[in-house]
Amino acid sequence: MSDGKTVKMPMPRTDSVTVAVRVRPFSQREKNSGSKCVISMHSRTTTTIQDPKNPEHRKTFTFDLAYWSHDGFQKDKDGVFISTDPSSKFASQKDVFHDLGRGILDSTWQGYNATLLAYGQTGSGKSYSMVGLGANKGIIPNVCEELFQAIEERERNQEYQVTFSMLEIYNEQIRDLLSRTKQPGGLKVREDQHLGFYVDGLKSVPCENYAQIERLMEQGTKIRTTASTNMNASSSRSHMVITIQFRQVFLDRDLTKQSTINLVDLAGSERQKSSGSEGDRLREGSQVNLSLTNLGNVISALADAATGKKVLHIPYRDSVLTKLLQPALGGNSRTTLIAAISPADICYEETLSTLRYAERAKKIRNRAVVNTSMLMRESKAENDRQWIMKTLPHLLNVNEDPQLTGVLKYFIQAGSCDAGRAASNAIHLQGLGISDKHASFTNSDGKVTVTPHSKCKVVVNGVPIVTKTKLQHLDRIILGSNSAYLYIGFPSERGSEDLTRFDYDFFQLERAAAEGVSVDKLGAASHGDGKADPGMLAVFQDYVRLMPLVAEANQMGEELKKGLRMELKVKNLAASDSRGHELQKEVMVKVTNQRTREVWIWSKAKFINRKFLMEELYQRFLDGEDSHVAQEDDPFWDPVEVVHLGSAHIWLQSLAYSMKLEEQVEFMNCEGEEEAMVHVCVTPCSPAGRACGEEDVVIDPSELLGKRMDFQVGLVRCLGVKWLKEDAGRGIQMGYRIYDLSSTLYTKPVWKMVNPQIEETVQFTALNASQEFLNYLQTNALIVDLWGLQEGCAQLDCSQSDLMVTSEGHVMVDTKKMSTLMDPGQTPSNQISELYMKLLKLEQETELLRDTNRALREENVFLKQSLEKVGSTQQGERISHPPAAREMNQMYTRPASSDREFAKALKLFYHSMNEARGQLLRLRQEKPPEEDEMLRPFVQQQAQKLKDFGDVLESSLWRLKNDVAVIVKKKRASLPHAE
């Protein structure tokens, strides 16, 4: 010390553990089972239990306090339980706090560490005493509230600092209840020569008032793991530990007192048969009971030592719980244990066990000491330096949890200082992707700069930097994968800004925008009213939320040398269904092995699950443990699989007019970019497979209603496949499903060719074309999916064994009506074959009848005309048939010729419409550029494309009108001659 003064260290004080017992009212379950009370308390210190099987056998225990809360109470107007009358011995929550809670506060103000343990069987009322229920507050909230009330009433020459932490021990794993992220495998317990056992990475949140602690407790309580058992549906199956660090600074005396308050709600020990636990829950119960057994062993060993018995070893290290409770049991703490018991005879064994447990704990001796710090002039100088540092520029941490934002401050003093993981750095940082020497901050000449070290990741305002960068007040900085900080500049730069707007989401949205991800780019603002599509907004939020997680996963993979690259994609971003309507979009993660070029596509749920497993493996790596795992257990690995590359739309309108369609169509990937081209032919044909000609074209699709329709879908060739260009060892398959087809048809696999020949044609047959099928052809597209194959993956099944086929082997469609005629007792193949023959025969007979009827009508007309002429001429006059026959032939030939010309005009029109439709789809998929200088050329190009699109439409319509006018003119010219 600067003046050589010292503070006399306080002598340890030997204290026994204070033990209190509290008996609760009957539970509803105990009432329903007709339970009898086996507990009695004849004074404030004694508790007697009666054996229900042997009523004469009683055992009395003496403790420091005994609370009777079984009966003699009522609710007041606020819902608080109070005594029914002054003579009632009922102990309320207020009474318990007055004795135990205020005892803790008294010890704390004196500078002692204080611990309160709640022990008892499941459902005995531990949590009620500790936390409370409704208006009946427990010890914990009352202690916290009165602590801050007392702080407000203290002298102004004193400073007080309160921090709050909350953890859960469940199945021997520790979880931070102030963190929404669960650490796989739990937080680790470390040991320090001076601190003893502590939880590494546990968050400790500074609090300025009780309201803050209340919010933190509500958050932690919601997260706690509870197991629903028949013993008590709301009893906790985990140990909960709340720790309050309380520091008193006496400025006038240069003295500091430091106290730690541990408030522990232990899990209940329950008999597994009566609780109905089974399966995993049974294993969980055994782990909880194991930790309580270890606690009992520690208590027994300490009790033996206190009575003079020779004890060689106190088994603190046998469980996580006993490690953390070491100061409370035989160490530097004033400790109180409240044993909660049931009054019911059906719980006699558990209650007796609890009382014996408490009796042993009462024998423990602790050695508590007032915790003071030796603060003299040097301490005051340190306080002065702290005040000066508040005027310096600094980094303020920003956390996903708002309660934890602003907890950490890193001051940037004059000169240069390093930041990183190494303890020697002036700014000591922890976090994924933080290197030992990560970056340097320089404070010189009234400005602050940051310089990344080597290839370390530093992002300023969403943009990665690689060279020295000047910082401005309120700049956003991300170090490593996702450690976010807000830069607070010099006092002269500061104003009355609202810092709360720079929250975690602000950082991530800014980062996303810098990477070119926005609501507009994802297509969220697609409604005509200018409002964003809610479904697309949800996808955007998912995308932004997953961005830091993917960055963290990539960082873990990099440090573990997995050689993977993960990137976010949006499934169906530019895809539509067979009618052109947009498909539901969702976020997915594309994973690429950069060495083998293998690719996987993970759903959001799968990625999040895998990331938890990655974190567990990475933690083992950080702890210096063996991080090698078998391939099948590696969260970074999956068996190779088929990958969806894109989809092509082939519109089927031409089929409704019995016209052939042949064109090249783009496969569009999930981002709306061209993945490949496919050459496809859709051809109407006869049952024998002969392509229909112009004479078979119909003017109205209703002409095909009820008739047999045959057509072929041919996939000829695939061109320019990017998937194959990236890796020559890959392959592809294509698949499609038309109308009501029960399964997808796949082409045979083709490997190692960038422009593979497919040459696969399938003939389809609709035996009795329905109106629904004709409507489908006029409004829908055939969607062909392109699939990428990887070496070793399972290929898509290209067999057609489960499809309905005709006797010629053609695939049957439009079979909804046929399915209602099937006999359940027959096999599908027999039903199809028999039904097909019946329909075919019926169709042939019907067509024969139509031809016969048509011939008879023509013959009747001819005979009638002949008879009329015969009757009007003189007998013996010869009837001249040939001229009349020639005239009739001309009359019937001209309309047929007109129909052919009209069908030809329609065919040309539909081909031009298909071209126009393709242009429109391409226009819809194009997005404006982000750069302002590229916007004007883009608008000009779009305007020209719209003009071209309009010209195609106009010329197609003009050509159709002109052709129809010519046909009508010819037809009208022929009518007078025919008459």
C-alpha positions, 0 to 999 in steps of 0.5 A, a space after each residue: 500500500 502507498 502509506 503502509 497501512 493495513 486492515 486487521 483481518 477479522 477472525 472466523 466465527 464458528 456457527 452451526 447451521 440454522 435449521 427450520 422445519 415447516 409443515 404444509 396443508 394437505 394437498 388435494 391428492 392427500 385429501 382425495 386419498 383420505 390422508 391423516 396428519 402424522 405431524 405435530 408441533 407443540 412448541 416453536 422448536 419441536 416437531 413430532 412424527 407418528 408412525 401410521 402403522 404403529 401409532 404408539 411409536 413417535 419420534 420428536 426432533 428439536 430444531 432452531 425453528 418449527 413452523 406450523 402451516 398446516 391449518 388455522 389460516 384464511 385469505 385476506 382481501 388481497 389473497 394473502 394467507 393469515 391466521 384465523 385468530 390470534 390463538 392460531 399457531 399458523 406460520 405465514 410467509 411473513 413469519 418465515 421471512 421475519 425469522 429466516 429472511 431478515 437473518 440473511 439480510 442482517 448477515 449480509 449487511 455485516 459482511 458475511 456470506 449467507 446461504 439458504 437451502 430448501 430441502 424436502 420431498 417433491 411437493 412438500 412446499 420448498 418452492 412455496 417457501 422460497 419463491 412463493 405463489 401469487 400474493 404470498 411472496 416467498 423468502 427470495 423476492 422479499 430478501 431482494 426487495 428489502 435489500 434495495 429498500 434498505 439501500 435507499 435509506 442508507 447514508 449518501 457517503 456509501 456506494 452499493 453494487 448488486 449483481 444477480 445470477 441464476 442457474 439450474 442444475 439438472 441431471 448434473 448439468 448446469 444451465 444459465 437461467 439468464 441466457 436463452 441459449 442452452 449450452 449443450 452439456 451445460 456450463 462447466 465448474 472450474 476451480 481457482 486457488 483463491 475463488 474455490 469452485 465457480 461456474 465458468 461463463 455464468 452471467 452475472 447481471 448488475 441490478 439497480 433496483 428490485 424491479 430488475 431482479 424481479 424481471 430476471 427471476 421471471 425470465 429464469 423461472 420460465 426456463 427452469 426444467 420441470 418434470 410432470 409427475 403424478 406426485 406433484 404436477 408442478 414440482 421442480 425436478 432441478 436444483 435452482 441456485 440464485 446468487 446475489 453479490 452485494 458490495 458495500 463501499 464506505 468512501 469515508 472509511 476507505 473500506 469495502 465489504 463483499 457478501 455473497 447470498 446463495 438462495 438454493 431451492 433443491 430438487 425433491 427426492 421422490 420414490 419412483 414407484 409412487 411418482 409414476 416416473 418411467 423411461 428417461 424420466 426415471 433416469 433423470 430422477 436417479 441423477 437428481 437423487 444421486 446429487 442429493 445422496 452426495 449432498 447427504 454424504 457431505 452433510 453426514 461427514 461434516 456432522 461426524 467431524 463436528 462431533 469429534 469423529 475422525 473424518 478423512 475426506 469430505 466428498 465435495 467433488 462427487 457432484 456438481 451440487 456439492 462443489 458449489 455448496 462447499 462454502 455453505 457447508 463447513 466453509 465461509 458462510 452463515 447457512 440456514 436450511 429449511 426442511 419442508 415436510 408433508 403432514 400426510 400419513 402416506 408420506 411418512 417415510 419421506 417425511 421421516 427421512 427429511 427430518 433425519 436429514 435436517 437433524 444431521 445438518 444441524 450438527 455442521 459447523 461453519 467458519 464465517 468471516 466478515 469479508 472486507 477489502 483493504 482499501 486505503 489511499 491506493 483504493 481511492 486512487 483506483 476509484 479516481 482512475 475509474 471515474 476518469 475512465 468513464 470519460 474515455 471512449 469505450 466499447 459497450 457490449 450488445 447481447 441478444 438478451 436485452 437484460 445483458 446488454 451494456 453489462 460489459 465496458 471496455 475502455 480505450 485509453 490513450 495509445 494503442 491497446 490490443 484486444 483478443 482472447 489472450 489474458 495479456 491483452 488490455 481488452 480481454 475478450 471471449 467469444 467464438 472466432 476471437 483470436 488471441 490477438 484479434 485487433 488493435 484499438 488506437 486512441 490518438 489525437 482525438 480519434 480512435 481507430 481499429 485495425 484487424 490482426 492478420 485475417 481476423 474478422 472485424 465488421 464495422 457498421 455491417 461491412 468487413 474491414 481488413 485495414 485501419 479504420 477510423 471509428 465514429 461515435 455510435 459505430 457498430 462493431 462485430 468481432 469474431 463470429 458474433 461478438 457485438 459492441 457499440 462504440 461510445 466516442 469521446 464526451 465531446 461527440 456524445 449527445 442525448 442519443 437513445 442507445 436502446 435502438 442499437 439493439 442486437 436486431 439492429 446489428 443483424 439487420 445492418 449486417 444482412 443489408 451489407 451482405 445484400 439481404 433485404 426484404 425487397 430482395 427476398 420479394 417480401 414487398 410483393 403486394 399491390 397495395 405496397 404492404 409487405 407479405 407477412 409470410 415473406 417477412 417471417 422468412 426474412 426474420 428467420 433469415 436474419 436470425 439464422 445469419 449469426 448462427 451460421 457464422 458461428 457454425 462456420 467458425 466452429 467448423 473452421 477451428 475444428 478443421 471440418 472443411 465445410 462452408 454453410 450458407 443461407 438460402 431461401 427455398 422457393 424464392 423464385 418458384 411457382 406452382 403449376 398454375 404460376 402461383 408463388 410457393 411457400 418460402 422457407 429458409 434453409 442452409 446449404 452445406 458444402 464440403 470444400 474438399 470433396 464438393 459434396 453438398 447437403 441441404 438442411 432445413 432450419 430445424 435440422 440446422 439448429 439441432 446440428 448447431 447444438 451438437 456442434 457446440 458440444 463438440 466444440 466445447 470439448 475442443 476448447 476444454 482440451 478434450 478429445 474432439 474426435 468422433 466417429 463419422 456417424 456421430 459427427 454433427 458436421 457430416 451427413 450421408 450424401 444425398 440427391 439435391 434439388 437444383 431447379 424447376 422448369 415450367 412447360 405450359 400445356 395449353 396447346 394439348 387442349 387444342 391437340 397441337 404439338 409443343 416443342 421448345 427449350 425451357 429454363 430450369 430456374 434455381 431457388 434464387 431465380 437464376 438459370 441453372 440449365 435448359 431442357 429441350 422438351 416435346 409435348 405431342 398429341 398422338 393416336 393410341 398407336 403413338 402416331 403424332 397428330 397432324 393439323 387436321 386433328 387440331 380442334 377449335 374448342 377444347 370441349 370437342 375433346 370432352 368424353 373422348 380418348 386423349 393420347 399424348 407424349 411427353 419427351 425430354 430430349 436433352 439438358 443443356 449447360 447444367 451448372 451442377 455438372 460444370 462445377 464437378 465433372 463427377 456428378 450426375 443428374 435426373 429429371 422428374 415430373 408428375 402430371 395431373 392426378 398421377 400418383 407418383 413422380 416419373 424420373 428419368 434414368 441417371 446421367 453422369 459426367 456430361 455437361 449437356 447430357 442426352 436424355 431421349 426419354 418419352 412417355 405416352 399418357 392416355 386419358 380414356 375419357 377426358 373429363 372437364 376437370 382435365 381439360 381445364 387443367 390443360 388450359 391453365 396449368 404447366 407441367 413442372 419438371 424438376 432437375 435433381 443433382 446426383 453425387 457419388 455414393 448417393 441413392 438415385 431416384 427410383 425411375 421404375 413405373 411399377 405402381 402406375 396404372 397403364 393401358 394394355 399398350 403400356 401407356 400411363 393412364 391419367 384422369 382416372 378419378 372416375 375410374 377409381 370409383 368403379 374398381 372392385 376392392 376385391 380385385 388386384 389393381 392390375 386386373 381391375 385396370 386391364 378389365 376396365 380398360 377393355 370394357 371402356 375401349 370396346 364401348 368407345 369403339 361401339 359408340 364411334 361405330 354408331 356415330 359413323 353409321 348414324 352420320 352415313 344414314 343421315 346423309 343418305 336420307 338427305 340425298 334420297 329425299 332430294 332425289 324423290 322430290 326431283 323425281 316427282 316434279 319432272 315428267 315420267 321418263 325424264 332422266 335424273 342428272 345425279 353427277 352435277 348434284 353430287 359434285 355440288 354437294 361435294 364442293 359444299 362440304 369440302 369448303 367448310 372442312 378446308 376453312 376449319 383446317 385454315 382456322 386450326 393452323 391460325 390458332 396453332 401459330 397464335 398459341 406458339 406466339 403466346 408461349 413465347 410471350 409467356 416466357 418473356 413475362 416470367 423472365 421479367 417477373 423474376 428480374 430484381 433491381 440492382 442495389 447500386 444506384 448507378 446501375 438503376 438507370 440502365 436497368 430501368 431502360 432495359 426493362 422498358 425495352 423488354 416491356 415494349 418487346 413484350 407488347 409488340 409480340 402480343 400486338 402482332 400475335 393478336 393482329 395476325 390472328 384477327 387477319 387470318 380469321 378475317 380472311 377465312 370468314 371472307 372466303 367462307 362468305 364468298 362460298 355461301 351463295 355458290 353453295 346455295 
